[in-house]
Amino acid sequence: QTQGDRLPAGERERLLGSIVGEAGYLSTLTENTLQLVRLAGTGIELRRDWESVEEIVGTVLARVRRRDPARRIGAQVPAALPLVQGDAVLLAQLLGNLLDNALRYSDGPVDVAVRCETGELWLCVKDRGPGLAGDGAAAGQPFARCDASGPHGAGLGLAVCRAIAQAHGGRLVLRQRGGGGTSACLVLPTEPQPAGAAP
């Protein structure tokens, strides 16, 4: 009889869930570390193409919602958004990192909202978690944690998000929300659209 056979079924399920969760965390940590090193390199060139924000959001939500059985994530993505020039894989990683943070550090609903302002596209993830520590100035720096009392993390997720945003000529905007929580937004410049793009 193996050690596993001697454990009650509920305990085996709990341990298996913990192992899967830790494996996922280590995979994300490794991916973020490699991406940060890559983006910090000099002369890096992104694989830029015209990309649909609706498609990127849809792809990421389909993947992240498999880890969100409570269906806490809502999305407001208007139709006919302008295309953006960028690396779809990196932009998807950025949105995935923001959603992972929001789900990890909050118990309430998480909203994804996209809007266009003058010359800019805002892709925001909003939660009702504990918010940013202090004034939030350290958020987005490597190995800085927004909330040291929360679940473990290396503080690389937001640093990678900031590096991806900057590599696309954009920025990452982190704000406290009125009533509690955080709004984390990728802000990208909108450019003249390619010929044949839908209005």
Sequence and secondary structure as in RCSB ss.txt:
>XXXX:A:sequence
QTQGDRLPAGERERLLGSIVGEAGYLSTLTENTLQLVRLAGTGIELRRDWESVEEIVGTVLARVRRRDPARRIGA
QVPAALPLVQGDAVLLAQLLGNLLDNALRYSDGPVDVAVRCETGELWLCVKDRGPGLAGDGAAAGQPFARCDASG
PHGAGLGLAVCRAIAQAHGGRLVLRQRGGGGTSACLVLPTEPQPAGAAP
>XXXX:A:secstr
  HHHHS HHHHHHHHHHHHHHHHHHHHHHHHHHHHHHHHSTT     EEE HHHHHHHHHHHHGGG TT  EEE
E  SS   EEE HHHHHHHHHHHHHHHHHH SS EEEEEEEETTEEEEEEE  SS  STTSTTTTSTT  S TTS
S   S HHHHHHHHHHHTT EEEEEE TTS EEEEEEEE     TT   
